[in-house]
Amino acid sequence: MRFEGKRAAVLGLGSSGEAAAKLLCRERARVTVLDSGTPDPVRASGLAALGMTLVLGERANTVPGDYDLAVVSPGIAPAAPLFRRFVTRGTPLVGELELAFQCCRRPVIAITGTNGKTTTTQLIERVLNQAGVRTVACGNIGRPLSDALLEQERLDRFTLEVSSFQLETIQTFRPEVAVWLNLTPDHLDRYRDMDEYRQAKLRVFENQTAADFAVVNLADALPPLGARRITFSASMPGGDFWSKGDNLYHGDRHILSLRDTGLRGVHNLENVMATLGVALALGLDLAAAAEAIKSYRPLPHRCEPVGERAGVTFINDSKATNLDAMAKALESAEQPIVLIAGGKDKGFGYEPLRDLAARKVKRAVLIGEMAPAIEAAWLDRVPCLRAATLAEAVRAAAGAASAGDVVLFSPGTSSFDMFKSYADRGDQFRRIVQELPREDDETFP
């Protein structure tokens, strides 16, 4: 076993830390888990029952110990004291993704980009499985690769959503097919600038060879790559996959219309193109892949209709954790919009969306840390008001909307100032909408 007898420290006890610790335990390493916060006690007690040492709370930042390697969770920033302590000691650092890849005996498909990763990962999973190529979607999508390895004997490939945070700590990670969807401003609270963010994303290609494939968006100017390229774009001519309106083509061959799928919007057209690019790389039949895509239905929190009251449609787009995702949601709505936006300050401003918001938004209801900044950026073009809670925001938006309007919850930033996650945020929005009075209730705004 690769890690048998090694003294391994696992930094961070989130889902990826738990999975990494269990993988190291299966590999017969001597595992110590350190988390300076207050992790889930059930998760902690489960690991302790497996014979691991746990060091929790402030003591994790100072407790002595020598280790052969440290596995760092992607949520721990490089500037964090726990991370810096191991860097200072010179302990070899890997991420959970790299750790799992070193134990992986199946080819990997890796999907990265600012937006669309989860949808594309699930589309690829569906296309491959329906073609008889056994795979599971894992990685940043929610199930760590370290956990999915338990199934590798029955699988042909792993389909991985990978984030820039995960790619920061790779060493040997080499996907058979790497997918680059797009790059737009995000995570500038972690990275110095867009170039540093871009460099982290580009690491998905660094170990590929001419035997591998890179499925890439033609609109992004990428450096020379070692892998064979398959290109796509909904905005530029010349890609292997291209579109006209809602119709998608490979060369001169019409493949499908987005109207025949459960997906909408230019961004999803490119997600479908990327999926078909993977199918092409693996030698799968594109017509069969198109049929599999037609049967796919999007996950919650992605422009998800959650209710209608008094002729007003309520849309949950809580997964919009950056400006580009918000822009795509605004562009895809044909009706007048009452927008609920705001959340954690991630280091970018909302000025780039001012003109789009002026065209599409009749009123913006703002929440969270970013509410004052959004108001300052938009107030001369978009009527704005602030709300202290999401429930207050929903009631205000419902009151500002007229029959035929859309109340769009598309925050444009992450949720951690007020919620556990984007899913928690979206679930709360759905519940609040469903608890609004019905149209026949005269108390409805």
C-alpha positions in Angstrom: 0.0 0.0 0.0 1.3 3.4 -1.0 0.9 5.1 2.4 1.3 2.2 4.7 3.1 3.2 7.9 3.2 6.9 6.9 2.5 9.5 9.6 -0.2 11.5 7.9 -1.8 14.8 9.1 -5.2 15.7 7.7 -5.9 19.4 7.9 -9.6 20.2 8.1 -12.5 18.0 9.0 -15.0 18.8 6.3 -16.3 16.2 3.9 -13.0 16.1 1.9 -11.0 15.8 5.1 -13.1 13.0 6.4 -12.8 11.1 3.1 -9.1 11.7 3.0 -8.7 10.4 6.5 -10.7 7.3 5.8 -8.7 6.6 2.6 -5.4 6.9 4.6 -6.8 4.6 7.2 -7.6 2.0 4.5 -4.1 2.5 3.3 -2.8 1.7 6.8 -1.3 5.1 7.5 -1.0 6.5 11.0 -3.6 9.4 10.8 -3.9 12.5 12.9 -6.8 14.9 12.0 -6.4 18.6 12.9 -9.1 21.2 12.7 -8.9 24.6 14.5 -12.7 25.1 14.2 -15.6 23.2 15.6 -16.3 20.3 13.2 -19.3 18.1 13.1 -19.1 16.0 16.4 -20.7 13.0 14.7 -18.0 13.1 12.0 -15.3 13.5 14.6 -16.4 10.7 16.8 -16.7 8.4 13.7 -13.1 9.0 12.8 -11.9 8.5 16.4 -13.7 5.2 16.5 -11.5 4.1 13.6 -8.4 4.7 15.7 -7.4 8.1 14.4 -6.0 10.8 16.6 -8.1 14.0 16.5 -6.8 17.5 17.6 -9.6 20.1 17.5 -10.0 23.7 18.3 -7.2 26.3 18.9 -4.8 23.5 20.0 -4.7 22.3 16.4 -2.7 25.4 15.5 0.1 24.7 18.0 0.2 21.0 18.9 3.7 19.6 18.1 4.2 16.6 15.8 6.3 15.4 12.9 4.6 14.0 9.8 5.6 12.4 6.5 2.8 14.2 4.7 -0.1 16.6 5.3 -3.4 16.5 3.4 -5.0 19.9 3.2 -8.7 20.5 2.7 -9.5 22.9 -0.2 -11.4 25.2 2.1 -8.3 26.0 4.1 -6.7 29.1 2.6 -2.9 29.1 2.2 -2.7 32.0 4.6 -4.4 30.2 7.4 -2.2 29.5 10.5 -2.8 25.7 10.3 -1.7 25.6 6.7 1.3 28.0 7.3 2.5 25.9 10.2 3.1 22.8 8.0 4.6 24.9 5.2 7.1 26.4 7.6 8.0 22.9 8.8 8.6 21.7 5.2 6.1 18.9 5.5 5.1 17.6 2.0 1.6 18.9 1.3 -1.0 17.4 -1.0 -4.7 18.0 -1.4 -7.5 15.4 -1.1 -7.7 15.3 -4.9 -4.1 14.5 -5.3 -4.1 12.0 -2.5 -7.0 10.1 -4.1 -5.5 10.3 -7.6 -2.4 8.5 -6.3 -4.6 5.7 -5.2 -6.8 5.7 -8.3 -6.6 2.9 -10.9 -9.1 4.3 -13.3 -8.9 7.1 -15.9 -10.3 10.4 -14.9 -12.3 13.1 -16.6 -11.9 16.5 -15.0 -14.3 19.5 -15.4 -13.3 22.9 -14.3 -14.4 26.5 -15.0 -16.0 29.3 -13.0 -19.6 28.4 -13.9 -21.4 25.3 -15.2 -19.1 22.7 -13.6 -21.8 20.8 -11.8 -24.3 20.7 -14.6 -21.6 19.6 -17.1 -20.3 16.9 -14.7 -23.7 15.5 -14.3 -24.4 15.6 -18.0 -21.1 13.7 -18.7 -22.1 11.2 -16.1 -25.4 10.6 -17.7 -24.0 10.4 -21.3 -21.3 7.9 -20.3 -23.5 5.6 -18.2 -26.2 5.5 -21.0 -23.4 4.5 -23.4 -22.3 1.7 -21.1 -19.2 3.5 -19.7 -19.6 3.0 -16.0 -18.8 6.2 -14.1 -19.9 8.3 -11.1 -19.8 12.1 -10.7 -17.6 13.1 -7.8 -15.1 15.6 -6.6 -16.2 19.2 -5.9 -19.7 18.2 -6.8 -20.2 16.9 -3.3 -18.7 13.4 -3.0 -14.9 13.4 -2.7 -12.9 11.2 -5.0 -11.3 9.6 -1.9 -14.8 8.2 -1.0 -15.7 7.3 -4.6 -12.6 5.1 -4.8 -14.5 2.5 -2.8 -16.4 1.8 -6.0 -13.5 1.8 -8.5 -13.6 -2.0 -9.1 -17.0 -1.7 -10.7 -16.3 1.5 -12.6 -14.6 2.3 -15.9 -13.8 6.0 -15.2 -14.3 8.8 -12.7 -16.1 12.0 -13.7 -14.7 14.8 -11.5 -15.8 18.3 -10.9 -12.6 20.1 -9.9 -12.2 23.6 -8.4 -9.2 26.0 -8.4 -8.8 25.3 -4.7 -8.3 21.6 -5.3 -6.0 22.2 -8.2 -3.6 24.4 -6.1 -2.1 21.3 -4.5 -1.9 18.7 -7.3 1.4 17.1 -8.2 0.7 14.0 -10.4 -3.0 14.6 -11.2 -3.5 13.8 -14.9 -7.0 13.6 -16.4 -7.5 11.6 -19.5 -9.9 14.3 -20.6 -9.8 17.8 -19.1 -12.7 20.2 -19.7 -12.3 24.0 -19.5 -15.7 25.7 -19.5 -15.0 29.4 -18.9 -13.2 31.9 -16.6 -14.9 34.9 -15.1 -14.1 36.9 -11.9 -14.5 34.9 -8.7 -12.7 34.0 -5.5 -10.8 37.3 -5.4 -11.0 37.1 -1.6 -8.5 34.2 -2.0 -6.5 35.1 -5.0 -4.5 38.3 -5.5 -5.9 38.9 -9.0 -7.5 37.2 -12.0 -4.2 36.0 -13.3 -3.5 34.0 -10.1 -7.0 32.5 -10.2 -6.4 31.6 -13.9 -3.1 30.0 -13.2 -4.7 27.8 -10.5 -7.4 26.7 -13.0 -4.8 26.0 -15.8 -3.1 23.4 -13.6 -5.8 20.9 -14.8 -3.8 20.6 -18.0 -0.2 20.6 -16.7 0.4 16.8 -16.5 -1.5 15.9 -19.7 0.3 14.5 -22.8 -0.5 14.0 -26.4 -2.4 10.8 -25.5 -5.0 13.0 -23.6 -7.7 15.4 -24.6 -8.5 19.0 -23.6 -12.1 20.1 -24.3 -11.8 23.9 -24.2 -13.9 27.0 -24.8 -12.6 28.7 -27.9 -13.5 32.1 -26.4 -10.8 31.8 -23.8 -7.2 32.4 -25.0 -5.4 29.4 -23.4 -1.6 28.7 -23.6 -0.2 25.8 -25.7 -1.4 22.5 -24.2 0.2 19.1 -24.3 -3.2 17.4 -25.0 -5.2 17.2 -28.2 -7.8 20.0 -28.3 -11.5 19.7 -28.9 -13.0 23.2 -29.0 -16.5 24.7 -28.5 -18.1 28.1 -28.3 -21.6 29.6 -28.5 -20.2 33.1 -29.2 -17.2 32.5 -31.6 -17.0 30.7 -35.0 -14.4 28.1 -35.7 -15.0 25.6 -32.9 -15.5 21.9 -33.3 -18.9 22.4 -31.7 -20.8 25.6 -32.5 -24.3 27.0 -32.4 -26.9 29.0 -34.3 -29.7 30.1 -32.0 -30.6 27.1 -29.9 -29.3 24.7 -32.4 -26.0 22.9 -31.8 -23.7 21.6 -34.5 -20.6 19.4 -34.8 -18.9 20.6 -38.0 -21.8 20.6 -40.6 -23.9 18.1 -38.7 -26.8 19.2 -36.6 -26.7 17.4 -33.2 -29.6 18.8 -31.2 -31.7 21.8 -30.2 -31.5 23.1 -26.7 -35.3 23.5 -26.8 -35.5 19.7 -26.8 -33.7 19.5 -23.4 -34.5 20.6 -19.9 -31.8 23.3 -20.1 -32.0 26.9 -21.2 -29.6 29.7 -21.9 -26.4 30.2 -23.8 -24.3 29.0 -20.8 -26.1 25.7 -20.9 -25.6 25.5 -24.7 -21.9 25.6 -23.9 -22.2 23.0 -21.1 -23.9 20.7 -23.6 -21.1 21.4 -26.2 -18.5 20.5 -23.6 -20.3 17.3 -22.8 -20.4 16.3 -26.4 -16.7 17.1 -26.7 -16.0 14.5 -24.0 -18.2 12.0 -25.8 -16.2 12.7 -29.0 -12.9 12.3 -27.2 -14.0 8.9 -25.9 -15.3 7.8 -29.3 -19.0 7.7 -28.3 -21.8 8.1 -30.7 -22.9 11.7 -30.7 -26.6 11.0 -31.6 -26.8 8.7 -28.6 -25.1 11.3 -26.4 -27.7 13.9 -27.5 -30.5 11.5 -26.5 -29.0 11.1 -23.1 -28.7 14.9 -22.7 -32.4 15.3 -23.6 -33.4 13.2 -20.6 -31.3 15.3 -18.1 -33.1 17.6 -15.7 -31.1 20.4 -13.9 -30.4 20.3 -10.2 -32.1 22.5 -7.6 -30.8 26.1 -7.1 -30.0 26.7 -10.8 -32.7 28.9 -12.2 -35.2 26.6 -10.5 -38.9 27.7 -10.5 -40.1 27.3 -7.0 -43.6 28.9 -7.0 -46.0 31.4 -8.4 -48.1 33.9 -6.5 -50.6 36.4 -8.0 -49.0 35.9 -11.5 -45.5 36.4 -10.2 -43.0 33.6 -10.9 -40.3 33.0 -8.2 -36.9 31.6 -9.5 -34.3 30.1 -7.2 -30.8 30.7 -8.6 -28.9 30.4 -5.3 -26.0 28.6 -7.1 -25.1 32.0 -8.7 -22.1 32.7 -6.5 -20.4 35.1 -8.9 -21.2 37.9 -11.3 -21.0 35.8 -14.4 -23.6 33.3 -13.1 -25.9 36.2 -12.1 -25.5 37.8 -15.6 -26.5 34.6 -17.3 -29.6 34.3 -15.1 -30.6 37.9 -15.9 -30.0 37.4 -19.6 -32.1 34.2 -19.7 -35.2 35.9 -18.1 -37.6 37.3 -20.7 -40.0 39.0 -18.2 -39.4 42.1 -16.0 -37.3 41.1 -13.0 -37.4 41.9 -9.3 -33.9 40.8 -8.3 -32.8 39.6 -4.8 -29.0 39.8 -4.7 -26.1 40.0 -2.3 -24.2 37.9 0.2 -20.5 37.5 1.2 -17.9 40.1 0.1 -15.6 38.0 -2.2 -13.4 40.9 -3.2 -15.1 42.0 -6.4 -17.6 44.8 -7.2 -20.9 44.8 -9.1 -20.2 47.7 -11.4 -19.7 45.4 -14.4 -23.4 44.4 -14.3 -24.8 47.9 -13.9 -25.9 48.3 -17.6 -27.3 44.8 -17.7 -29.2 45.3 -14.5 -30.5 48.6 -15.8 -32.0 46.9 -18.8 -33.5 43.8 -17.0 -34.2 44.7 -13.4 -37.1 46.9 -12.3 -36.1 46.8 -8.7 -33.3 45.2 -6.7 -33.7 43.9 -3.1 -30.3 43.6 -1.5 -29.1 41.4 1.4 -25.9 40.5 3.2 -22.4 42.0 3.4 -22.5 43.2 -0.2 -25.8 45.1 0.0 -24.2 48.6 0.5 -21.7 48.1 -2.3 -24.3 46.8 -4.8 -26.5 49.8 -3.9 -23.7 52.2 -4.4 -22.8 50.6 -7.8 -26.4 50.5 -9.2 -28.5 53.1 -7.4 -28.3 55.7 -10.3 -29.6 53.0 -12.8 -31.6 50.5 -10.7 -34.1 51.3 -7.8 -32.6 49.5 -4.8 -33.7 48.7 -1.3 -32.0 46.7 1.5 -33.4 43.9 3.6 -32.0 42.5 6.8 -33.1 38.9 6.2 -34.0 36.7 3.3 -37.6 36.5 4.5 -37.8 40.3 4.5 -36.3 40.4 1.1 -38.8 37.9 -0.4 -41.7 39.8 1.0 -40.4 43.1 -0.3 -39.7 41.6 -3.7 -43.2 40.1 -3.8 -44.6 43.5 -3.0 -42.6 45.2 -5.8 -43.6 42.6 -8.4 -46.6 42.7 -10.7 -48.4 39.9 -12.5 -46.1 38.7 -15.3 -42.9 39.6 -13.5 -40.2 37.3 -12.2 -38.7 37.4 -8.7 -35.2 36.2 -9.3 -33.1 35.1 -6.4 -29.6 35.3 -8.0 -27.2 36.5 -5.3 -24.0 36.9 -7.4 -21.8 35.9 -4.6 -21.4 33.2 -1.9 -23.6 32.6 1.1 -21.3 32.2 4.0 -22.1 35.6 5.6 -25.7 34.4 6.4 -26.1 30.8 5.4 -24.3 27.4 5.7 -24.0 27.0 1.9 -25.7 28.0 -1.4 -28.0 25.0 -1.0 -29.1 26.1 2.5 -29.7 29.6 1.1 -31.7 28.2 -1.8 -33.7 25.8 0.4 -34.6 28.7 2.7 -35.7 30.8 -0.3 -37.9 28.0 -1.6 -39.5 27.5 1.8 -40.2 31.2 2.3 -41.8 31.4 -1.2 -43.9 28.4 -0.5 -45.1 30.0 2.8 -46.2 33.2 1.1 -50.0 33.8 1.1 -51.9 32.4 -1.9 -53.5 34.6 -4.5 -56.9 34.4 -3.0 -55.6 35.6 0.4 -56.2 39.3 0.5 -53.2 39.8 2.7 -50.9 39.0 -0.2 -49.0 42.1 -1.1 
